[in-house]
Amino acid sequence: MDINNPIIANVANPHELERMYRREPEAFRKSFASAWEQNPDSQVLAVWHERLHYQETANPAKASSFQRDFLVMGLLAILAGICARILFYFAGEEQIAPINLVFGVLPFIAAYFVYKNKPNKKVLYTLMAAFLLAVIYINVLPLDYTDSIILVYLHLPVFLWAAVGLAYMGNEHGVGRARLAFLKFNGEFGILYAIMAISGGLLTLITMRLFTFAGMDISEFYFSNIVVFGAAALSVVATHLVLGNLKLARSIAPYIAKIFSPLVLATLLVYLVTVISVGKSPFLDRDFLLSFNGILLSVLAVTIFSITESGTDEKKSISDYVNFALIALALIIDSVALSAIVFRLSSYGITPNRLAVLGINLLIWANLIWIMRAYMRFLRGGAGPSAIQDAVTKYLPIYGIWAAIVTVAFPLIF
């Protein structure tokens, strides 16, 4: 027996074996081959042998399911690309509103969720009605850009996003765990789509340059056909990859959340101090009020993303305190924005834009209060992280309902 072999010397010390493997996995494998040859009856080394040489037995049913999922994904991706290209043509001819392009993406993502989750008939019929009524309604509206119509264009994607969430959750749409999973999907989908889109952008630049060298300008053709088609099809591909537990997105998302949150907090603090020092006021400056609301939505999105990626760890971390600071900052911003909106309503009267902004700010303000109270209880040890996640997930349908109200009611009222 080779007592100089570090694995043999530490066979009774599992902690040291794990440390050796994590520090130098290749050196561990080489030493293990000799140790296993000399000690084939060791139960400890038998476990390590299976760990190092395990190969999953081929499962015909699993392989068939993977192939079927891939074929369905490919078909839906092609259909999404074709539909987006057709819609892009009619939007370019000004026969339909450009917002119709969402129907070249979201219904196909929802269809893939339906294929994967097999929802009951009630959920399925609700989804079909939501998309069908939305596409009819948006094209019945006059093709102009009044305030109420623009608000419809801005809120319709939010309503359809809620419909996509219903497709994702399926029969578990009322379960908080399913809603949290949908939020996590959004973050991972965004990361993966951005990575693939950047790769596609580089390919586009190379292609353009190559044809330019040949004296040909294909930019208009390439954008209208390849880019539009690819952007829509890529959304279905990204959906398939995220649902397939792609490790890339799931590994990167928590780190992005931990790194991005403090950067956003620092940037916003510097920005707010700067604009206050130069005398900007959301009460008098409409553009500044709009930027305030943009900041508010950004902070809310970053905070929700960070909460969904934080998991269910009961132990408090620096990220929790950063998130709490972000929520407190967002609440201050929202309170100031609400005051400015009420001031402008009382001073200049009611308009569709002011009423819509007032509504969404009130909803966000209530949501932030709920999240902050849950976070305070968590940081004081009076509740677990599930209370924070509930404050996020249980409120989600309200945003979809508000988007539906603005989409349907505002053109009728104004």
One Martini backbone bead per residue (centre of mass of N, CA, C, O) as a GRO file, in nm:
protein
  414
    1MET     BB    1   0.096   0.037   0.023
    2ASP     BB    2   0.056   0.383  -0.051
    3ILE     BB    3   0.119   0.621   0.193
    4ASN     BB    4   0.178   0.875  -0.008
    5ASN     BB    5  -0.103   0.874  -0.075
    6PRO     BB    6  -0.341   1.113  -0.004
    7ILE     BB    7  -0.595   0.936  -0.014
    8ILE     BB    8  -0.507   0.708   0.174
    9ALA     BB    9  -0.429   0.897   0.416
   10ASN     BB   10  -0.758   1.026   0.391
   11VAL     BB   11  -0.992   0.804   0.399
   12ALA     BB   12  -1.103   0.905   0.703
   13ASN     BB   13  -1.126   1.212   0.558
   14PRO     BB   14  -1.375   1.366   0.391
   15HIS     BB   15  -1.299   1.666   0.401
   16GLU     BB   16  -1.016   1.638   0.269
   17LEU     BB   17  -1.107   1.506   0.006
   18GLU     BB   18  -1.286   1.742  -0.088
   19ARG     BB   19  -1.064   1.957  -0.084
   20MET     BB   20  -0.876   1.823  -0.290
   21TYR     BB   21  -1.075   1.815  -0.525
   22ARG     BB   22  -1.140   2.124  -0.545
   23ARG     BB   23  -0.845   2.222  -0.584
   24GLU     BB   24  -0.740   1.935  -0.756
   25PRO     BB   25  -0.899   1.736  -0.968
   26GLU     BB   26  -0.676   1.606  -1.148
   27ALA     BB   27  -0.487   1.507  -0.923
   28PHE     BB   28  -0.701   1.335  -0.784
   29ARG     BB   29  -0.753   1.134  -1.016
   30LYS     BB   30  -0.467   1.018  -1.027
   31SER     BB   31  -0.455   0.921  -0.730
   32PHE     BB   32  -0.712   0.745  -0.737
   33ALA     BB   33  -0.631   0.519  -0.929
   34SER     BB   34  -0.423   0.399  -0.729
   35ALA     BB   35  -0.603   0.368  -0.477
   36TRP     BB   36  -0.820   0.178  -0.608
   37GLU     BB   37  -0.625  -0.053  -0.690
   38GLN     BB   38  -0.538  -0.107  -0.379
   39ASN     BB   39  -0.870  -0.046  -0.275
   40PRO     BB   40  -1.147  -0.214  -0.379
   41ASP     BB   41  -1.300  -0.246  -0.075
   42SER     BB   42  -1.355   0.047  -0.038
   43GLN     BB   43  -1.629   0.240   0.037
   44VAL     BB   44  -1.524   0.525  -0.006
   45LEU     BB   45  -1.393   0.475  -0.290
   46ALA     BB   46  -1.652   0.374  -0.425
   47VAL     BB   47  -1.798   0.642  -0.416
   48TRP     BB   48  -1.582   0.802  -0.576
   49HIS     BB   49  -1.593   0.630  -0.830
   50GLU     BB   50  -1.887   0.700  -0.903
   51ARG     BB   51  -1.848   1.008  -0.911
   52LEU     BB   52  -1.613   1.006  -1.139
   53HIS     BB   53  -1.773   0.759  -1.337
   54TYR     BB   54  -2.047   0.857  -1.395
   55GLN     BB   55  -2.319   0.720  -1.603
   56GLU     BB   56  -2.599   0.772  -1.754
   57THR     BB   57  -2.858   0.594  -1.832
   58ALA     BB   58  -3.024   0.530  -2.093
   59ASN     BB   59  -3.337   0.701  -2.182
   60PRO     BB   60  -3.572   0.668  -2.416
   61ALA     BB   61  -3.793   0.857  -2.307
   62LYS     BB   62  -3.611   1.106  -2.263
   63ALA     BB   63  -3.507   1.128  -2.553
   64SER     BB   64  -3.785   1.162  -2.684
   65SER     BB   65  -3.865   1.420  -2.526
   66PHE     BB   66  -3.633   1.596  -2.626
   67GLN     BB   67  -3.701   1.579  -2.929
   68ARG     BB   68  -3.986   1.692  -2.906
   69ASP     BB   69  -3.913   1.965  -2.780
   70PHE     BB   70  -3.729   2.054  -3.012
   71LEU     BB   71  -3.944   2.048  -3.237
   72VAL     BB   72  -4.142   2.244  -3.110
   73MET     BB   73  -3.949   2.476  -3.083
   74GLY     BB   74  -3.877   2.502  -3.385
   75LEU     BB   75  -4.163   2.556  -3.489
   76LEU     BB   76  -4.225   2.809  -3.312
   77ALA     BB   77  -3.984   2.977  -3.407
   78ILE     BB   78  -4.064   2.991  -3.705
   79LEU     BB   79  -4.346   3.113  -3.662
   80ALA     BB   80  -4.251   3.366  -3.517
   81GLY     BB   81  -4.075   3.477  -3.745
   82ILE     BB   82  -4.297   3.495  -3.961
   83CYS     BB   83  -4.498   3.669  -3.804
   84ALA     BB   84  -4.307   3.910  -3.755
   85ARG     BB   85  -4.253   3.972  -4.052
   86ILE     BB   86  -4.546   4.036  -4.132
   87LEU     BB   87  -4.598   4.257  -3.922
   88PHE     BB   88  -4.364   4.441  -4.014
   89TYR     BB   89  -4.476   4.505  -4.288
   90PHE     BB   90  -4.751   4.636  -4.200
   91ALA     BB   91  -4.619   4.848  -4.018
   92GLY     BB   92  -4.451   4.982  -4.249
   93GLU     BB   93  -4.735   5.045  -4.409
   94GLU     BB   94  -4.943   5.155  -4.190
   95GLN     BB   95  -5.180   4.925  -4.115
   96ILE     BB   96  -5.039   4.887  -3.839
   97ALA     BB   97  -4.932   4.868  -3.532
   98PRO     BB   98  -4.624   4.806  -3.391
   99ILE     BB   99  -4.733   4.647  -3.135
  100ASN     BB  100  -4.797   4.379  -3.296
  101LEU     BB  101  -4.514   4.238  -3.255
  102VAL     BB  102  -4.588   4.081  -2.991
  103PHE     BB  103  -4.748   3.855  -3.165
  104GLY     BB  104  -4.452   3.731  -3.257
  105VAL     BB  105  -4.392   3.617  -2.946
  106LEU     BB  106  -4.579   3.561  -2.690
  107PRO     BB  107  -4.769   3.330  -2.800
  108PHE     BB  108  -4.525   3.124  -2.842
  109ILE     BB  109  -4.436   3.108  -2.553
  110ALA     BB  110  -4.709   3.019  -2.442
  111ALA     BB  111  -4.728   2.759  -2.615
  112TYR     BB  112  -4.484   2.620  -2.484
  113PHE     BB  113  -4.599   2.613  -2.199
  114VAL     BB  114  -4.849   2.447  -2.267
  115TYR     BB  115  -4.694   2.200  -2.366
  116LYS     BB  116  -4.541   2.152  -2.086
  117ASN     BB  117  -4.801   2.185  -1.866
  118LYS     BB  118  -5.091   2.108  -1.923
  119PRO     BB  119  -5.350   2.265  -1.893
  120ASN     BB  120  -5.648   2.335  -1.832
  121LYS     BB  121  -5.925   2.452  -1.991
  122LYS     BB  122  -5.955   2.718  -1.842
  123VAL     BB  123  -5.670   2.825  -1.896
  124LEU     BB  124  -5.670   2.790  -2.204
  125TYR     BB  125  -5.916   2.973  -2.266
  126THR     BB  126  -5.802   3.228  -2.136
  127LEU     BB  127  -5.559   3.259  -2.322
  128MET     BB  128  -5.706   3.270  -2.592
  129ALA     BB  129  -5.881   3.516  -2.521
  130ALA     BB  130  -5.660   3.721  -2.456
  131PHE     BB  131  -5.517   3.720  -2.738
  132LEU     BB  132  -5.761   3.761  -2.922
  133LEU     BB  133  -5.875   4.023  -2.798
  134ALA     BB  134  -5.615   4.189  -2.823
  135VAL     BB  135  -5.580   4.181  -3.137
  136ILE     BB  136  -5.854   4.306  -3.197
  137TYR     BB  137  -5.848   4.565  -3.026
  138ILE     BB  138  -5.582   4.701  -3.136
  139ASN     BB  139  -5.717   4.704  -3.446
  140VAL     BB  140  -5.971   4.889  -3.378
  141LEU     BB  141  -5.812   5.107  -3.320
  142PRO     BB  142  -5.688   5.389  -3.394
  143LEU     BB  143  -5.416   5.503  -3.608
  144ASP     BB  144  -5.275   5.669  -3.352
  145TYR     BB  145  -5.112   5.930  -3.109
  146THR     BB  146  -5.261   5.947  -2.860
  147ASP     BB  147  -5.252   5.925  -2.529
  148SER     BB  148  -5.441   5.675  -2.496
  149ILE     BB  149  -5.302   5.498  -2.714
  150ILE     BB  150  -5.018   5.495  -2.596
  151LEU     BB  151  -5.106   5.358  -2.332
  152VAL     BB  152  -5.188   5.098  -2.466
  153TYR     BB  153  -4.906   5.029  -2.587
  154LEU     BB  154  -4.770   5.015  -2.295
  155HIS     BB  155  -4.983   4.802  -2.148
  156LEU     BB  156  -5.024   4.549  -2.320
  157PRO     BB  157  -4.757   4.390  -2.256
  158VAL     BB  158  -4.828   4.350  -1.956
  159PHE     BB  159  -5.081   4.182  -1.998
  160LEU     BB  160  -4.939   3.959  -2.171
  161TRP     BB  161  -4.736   3.884  -1.955
  162ALA     BB  162  -4.952   3.769  -1.765
  163ALA     BB  163  -5.041   3.550  -1.966
  164VAL     BB  164  -4.768   3.407  -1.975
  165GLY     BB  165  -4.767   3.341  -1.674
  166LEU     BB  166  -5.012   3.155  -1.686
  167ALA     BB  167  -4.879   2.950  -1.877
  168TYR     BB  168  -4.644   2.878  -1.689
  169MET     BB  169  -4.821   2.792  -1.431
  170GLY     BB  170  -5.103   2.706  -1.486
  171ASN     BB  171  -5.255   2.524  -1.234
  172GLU     BB  172  -5.045   2.712  -1.034
  173HIS     BB  173  -5.133   3.029  -1.031
  174GLY     BB  174  -5.190   3.041  -0.697
  175VAL     BB  175  -4.889   2.981  -0.646
  176GLY     BB  176  -4.608   3.120  -0.518
  177ARG     BB  177  -4.389   2.935  -0.638
  178ALA     BB  178  -4.472   2.979  -0.937
  179ARG     BB  179  -4.432   3.287  -0.945
  180LEU     BB  180  -4.135   3.283  -0.870
  181ALA     BB  181  -4.046   3.113  -1.113
  182PHE     BB  182  -4.130   3.325  -1.324
  183LEU     BB  183  -3.937   3.545  -1.233
  184LYS     BB  184  -3.682   3.378  -1.276
  185PHE     BB  185  -3.724   3.335  -1.573
  186ASN     BB  186  -3.698   3.630  -1.661
  187GLY     BB  187  -3.404   3.668  -1.576
  188GLU     BB  188  -3.279   3.429  -1.738
  189PHE     BB  189  -3.390   3.510  -2.011
  190GLY     BB  190  -3.256   3.789  -2.033
  191ILE     BB  191  -2.964   3.689  -2.021
  192LEU     BB  192  -2.969   3.486  -2.257
  193TYR     BB  193  -3.077   3.675  -2.477
  194ALA     BB  194  -2.849   3.881  -2.462
  195ILE     BB  195  -2.619   3.693  -2.539
  196MET     BB  196  -2.740   3.604  -2.816
  197ALA     BB  197  -2.780   3.891  -2.932
  198ILE     BB  198  -2.485   3.971  -2.933
  199SER     BB  199  -2.397   3.747  -3.122
  200GLY     BB  200  -2.588   3.836  -3.352
  201GLY     BB  201  -2.466   4.120  -3.383
  202LEU     BB  202  -2.184   4.028  -3.470
  203LEU     BB  203  -2.279   3.874  -3.721
  204THR     BB  204  -2.403   4.119  -3.859
  205LEU     BB  205  -2.144   4.289  -3.885
  206ILE     BB  206  -1.984   4.086  -4.050
  207THR     BB  207  -2.181   4.062  -4.286
  208MET     BB  208  -2.187   4.356  -4.370
  209ARG     BB  209  -1.882   4.382  -4.424
  210LEU     BB  210  -1.856   4.166  -4.643
  211PHE     BB  211  -2.061   4.304  -4.845
  212THR     BB  212  -1.913   4.572  -4.862
  213PHE     BB  213  -1.656   4.459  -4.998
  214ALA     BB  214  -1.856   4.369  -5.251
  215GLY     BB  215  -2.054   4.630  -5.299
  216MET     BB  216  -2.293   4.569  -5.083
  217ASP     BB  217  -2.626   4.667  -4.964
  218ILE     BB  218  -2.807   4.472  -4.699
  219SER     BB  219  -2.938   4.611  -4.452
  220GLU     BB  220  -3.244   4.619  -4.509
  221PHE     BB  221  -3.286   4.320  -4.573
  222TYR     BB  222  -3.158   4.199  -4.317
  223PHE     BB  223  -3.340   4.332  -4.108
  224SER     BB  224  -3.628   4.256  -4.221
  225ASN     BB  225  -3.556   3.935  -4.219
  226ILE     BB  226  -3.336   3.832  -4.018
  227VAL     BB  227  -3.365   4.000  -3.755
  228VAL     BB  228  -3.668   3.973  -3.706
  229PHE     BB  229  -3.680   3.670  -3.715
  230GLY     BB  230  -3.456   3.610  -3.501
  231ALA     BB  231  -3.573   3.763  -3.255
  232ALA     BB  232  -3.830   3.588  -3.232
  233ALA     BB  233  -3.708   3.299  -3.235
  234LEU     BB  234  -3.512   3.339  -2.990
  235SER     BB  235  -3.728   3.342  -2.767
  236VAL     BB  236  -3.797   3.038  -2.786
  237VAL     BB  237  -3.516   2.926  -2.745
  238ALA     BB  238  -3.468   3.051  -2.465
  239THR     BB  239  -3.705   2.912  -2.330
  240HIS     BB  240  -3.606   2.622  -2.372
  241LEU     BB  241  -3.333   2.652  -2.221
  242VAL     BB  242  -3.441   2.737  -1.944
  243LEU     BB  243  -3.632   2.488  -1.905
  244GLY     BB  244  -3.362   2.299  -1.948
  245ASN     BB  245  -3.151   2.391  -1.731
  246LEU     BB  246  -2.950   2.602  -1.796
  247LYS     BB  247  -2.654   2.682  -1.637
  248LEU     BB  248  -2.575   2.962  -1.726
  249ALA     BB  249  -2.816   3.134  -1.622
  250ARG     BB  250  -2.830   3.010  -1.327
  251SER     BB  251  -2.533   3.102  -1.253
  252ILE     BB  252  -2.540   3.416  -1.321
  253ALA     BB  253  -2.786   3.555  -1.186
  254PRO     BB  254  -2.695   3.582  -0.883
  255TYR     BB  255  -2.441   3.756  -0.945
  256ILE     BB  256  -2.582   3.991  -1.079
  257ALA     BB  257  -2.756   4.065  -0.837
  258LYS     BB  258  -2.515   4.121  -0.636
  259ILE     BB  259  -2.368   4.337  -0.820
  260PHE     BB  260  -2.599   4.535  -0.925
  261SER     BB  261  -2.737   4.652  -0.674
  262PRO     BB  262  -2.507   4.837  -0.556
  263LEU     BB  263  -2.467   4.998  -0.818
  264VAL     BB  264  -2.749   5.118  -0.831
  265LEU     BB  265  -2.746   5.256  -0.558
  266ALA     BB  266  -2.501   5.443  -0.608
  267THR     BB  267  -2.604   5.581  -0.867
  268LEU     BB  268  -2.868   5.701  -0.749
  269LEU     BB  269  -2.747   5.872  -0.528
  270VAL     BB  270  -2.576   6.050  -0.713
  271TYR     BB  271  -2.807   6.151  -0.891
  272LEU     BB  272  -2.989   6.282  -0.675
  273VAL     BB  273  -2.780   6.478  -0.562
  274THR     BB  274  -2.727   6.626  -0.828
  275VAL     BB  275  -3.019   6.724  -0.905
  276ILE     BB  276  -3.067   6.878  -0.641
  277SER     BB  277  -2.818   7.074  -0.664
  278VAL     BB  278  -2.943   7.199  -0.951
  279GLY     BB  279  -3.275   7.230  -0.903
  280LYS     BB  280  -3.454   6.998  -0.951
  281SER     BB  281  -3.819   6.950  -1.025
  282PRO     BB  282  -4.107   6.746  -1.041
  283PHE     BB  283  -4.327   6.976  -1.014
  284LEU     BB  284  -4.216   7.146  -1.287
  285ASP     BB  285  -4.067   6.902  -1.430
  286ARG     BB  286  -4.172   6.669  -1.650
  287ASP     BB  287  -3.913   6.513  -1.731
  288PHE     BB  288  -3.821   6.457  -1.440
  289LEU     BB  289  -4.068   6.292  -1.362
  290LEU     BB  290  -4.019   6.069  -1.570
  291SER     BB  291  -3.740   5.989  -1.459
  292PHE     BB  292  -3.842   5.908  -1.182
  293ASN     BB  293  -4.018   5.672  -1.289
  294GLY     BB  294  -3.790   5.520  -1.425
  295ILE     BB  295  -3.631   5.470  -1.167
  296LEU     BB  296  -3.850   5.319  -1.014
  297LEU     BB  297  -3.877   5.078  -1.210
  298SER     BB  298  -3.581   4.990  -1.194
  299VAL     BB  299  -3.566   4.934  -0.891
  300LEU     BB  300  -3.793   4.728  -0.882
  301ALA     BB  301  -3.665   4.526  -1.079
  302VAL     BB  302  -3.398   4.477  -0.925
  303THR     BB  303  -3.523   4.385  -0.659
  304ILE     BB  304  -3.685   4.145  -0.764
  305PHE     BB  305  -3.447   3.998  -0.887
  306SER     BB  306  -3.288   3.967  -0.621
  307ILE     BB  307  -3.506   3.813  -0.461
  308THR     BB  308  -3.540   3.566  -0.657
  309GLU     BB  309  -3.213   3.495  -0.630
  310SER     BB  310  -3.184   3.443  -0.304
  311GLY     BB  311  -3.385   3.250  -0.205
  312THR     BB  312  -3.414   3.047   0.124
  313ASP     BB  313  -3.217   3.190   0.304
  314GLU     BB  314  -3.199   3.268   0.646
  315LYS     BB  315  -2.944   3.411   0.600
  316LYS     BB  316  -2.794   3.701   0.628
  317SER     BB  317  -2.694   3.958   0.397
  318ILE     BB  318  -2.576   4.222   0.221
  319SER     BB  319  -2.803   4.205   0.006
  320ASP     BB  320  -3.040   4.265   0.198
  321TYR     BB  321  -2.948   4.557   0.271
  322VAL     BB  322  -2.947   4.661  -0.019
  323ASN     BB  323  -3.244   4.604  -0.079
  324PHE     BB  324  -3.356   4.781   0.146
  325ALA     BB  325  -3.232   5.044   0.039
  326LEU     BB  326  -3.375   5.037  -0.235
  327ILE     BB  327  -3.662   5.045  -0.124
  328ALA     BB  328  -3.636   5.310   0.031
  329LEU     BB  329  -3.561   5.478  -0.218
  330ALA     BB  330  -3.815   5.411  -0.384
  331LEU     BB  331  -4.016   5.530  -0.177
  332ILE     BB  332  -3.916   5.818  -0.194
  333ILE     BB  333  -3.956   5.856  -0.496
  334ASP     BB  334  -4.261   5.788  -0.499
  335SER     BB  335  -4.355   6.008  -0.304
  336VAL     BB  336  -4.261   6.243  -0.475
  337ALA     BB  337  -4.414   6.168  -0.732
  338LEU     BB  338  -4.698   6.176  -0.611
  339SER     BB  339  -4.691   6.471  -0.529
  340ALA     BB  340  -4.641   6.579  -0.819
  341ILE     BB  341  -4.898   6.462  -0.948
  342VAL     BB  342  -5.106   6.597  -0.767
  343PHE     BB  343  -5.016   6.884  -0.833
  344ARG     BB  344  -5.071   6.864  -1.144
  345LEU     BB  345  -5.371   6.793  -1.123
  346SER     BB  346  -5.458   7.053  -0.959
  347SER     BB  347  -5.327   7.262  -1.169
  348TYR     BB  348  -5.389   7.114  -1.482
  349GLY     BB  349  -5.541   6.857  -1.463
  350ILE     BB  350  -5.690   6.598  -1.635
  351THR     BB  351  -5.512   6.319  -1.777
  352PRO     BB  352  -5.418   6.025  -1.896
  353ASN     BB  353  -5.125   6.032  -1.802
  354ARG     BB  354  -5.167   6.121  -1.505
  355LEU     BB  355  -5.356   5.888  -1.426
  356ALA     BB  356  -5.165   5.653  -1.495
  357VAL     BB  357  -4.929   5.740  -1.314
  358LEU     BB  358  -5.085   5.741  -1.051
  359GLY     BB  359  -5.166   5.444  -1.049
  360ILE     BB  360  -4.880   5.309  -1.061
  361ASN     BB  361  -4.768   5.457  -0.810
  362LEU     BB  362  -4.967   5.339  -0.606
  363LEU     BB  363  -4.900   5.044  -0.653
  364ILE     BB  364  -4.596   5.061  -0.587
  365TRP     BB  365  -4.621   5.180  -0.306
  366ALA     BB  366  -4.773   4.938  -0.181
  367ASN     BB  367  -4.559   4.724  -0.255
  368LEU     BB  368  -4.320   4.853  -0.101
  369ILE     BB  369  -4.445   4.841   0.178
  370TRP     BB  370  -4.469   4.534   0.189
  371ILE     BB  371  -4.171   4.466   0.142
  372MET     BB  372  -4.054   4.632   0.378
  373ARG     BB  373  -4.199   4.485   0.608
  374ALA     BB  374  -4.081   4.208   0.543
  375TYR     BB  375  -3.782   4.293   0.571
  376MET     BB  376  -3.790   4.387   0.864
  377ARG     BB  377  -3.869   4.111   0.979
  378PHE     BB  378  -3.625   3.958   0.869
  379LEU     BB  379  -3.393   4.135   1.000
  380ARG     BB  380  -3.525   4.076   1.299
  381GLY     BB  381  -3.632   3.759   1.294
  382GLY     BB  382  -3.968   3.739   1.233
  383ALA     BB  383  -3.888   3.622   0.941
  384GLY     BB  384  -3.873   3.490   0.639
  385PRO     BB  385  -3.814   3.499   0.295
  386SER     BB  386  -4.109   3.425   0.216
  387ALA     BB  387  -4.238   3.700   0.287
  388ILE     BB  388  -4.101   3.855   0.059
  389GLN     BB  389  -4.198   3.679  -0.178
  390ASP     BB  390  -4.500   3.727  -0.124
  391ALA     BB  391  -4.493   4.039  -0.171
  392VAL     BB  392  -4.435   3.988  -0.475
  393THR     BB  393  -4.628   3.757  -0.591
  394LYS     BB  394  -4.919   3.854  -0.485
  395TYR     BB  395  -4.902   4.133  -0.665
  396LEU     BB  396  -4.886   4.076  -0.971
  397PRO     BB  397  -5.190   4.082  -1.077
  398ILE     BB  398  -5.235   4.389  -1.040
  399TYR     BB  399  -5.071   4.482  -1.284
  400GLY     BB  400  -5.244   4.337  -1.495
  401ILE     BB  401  -5.512   4.477  -1.426
  402TRP     BB  402  -5.418   4.767  -1.479
  403ALA     BB  403  -5.342   4.723  -1.774
  404ALA     BB  404  -5.631   4.647  -1.862
  405ILE     BB  405  -5.769   4.911  -1.783
  406VAL     BB  406  -5.606   5.101  -1.962
  407THR     BB  407  -5.652   4.956  -2.234
  408VAL     BB  408  -5.975   4.971  -2.224
  409ALA     BB  409  -6.077   5.246  -2.079
  410PHE     BB  410  -5.924   5.501  -2.183
  411PRO     BB  411  -6.034   5.523  -2.479
  412LEU     BB  412  -6.334   5.560  -2.372
  413ILE     BB  413  -6.290   5.815  -2.186
  414PHE     BB  414  -6.064   5.982  -2.389
   0.00000   0.00000   0.00000
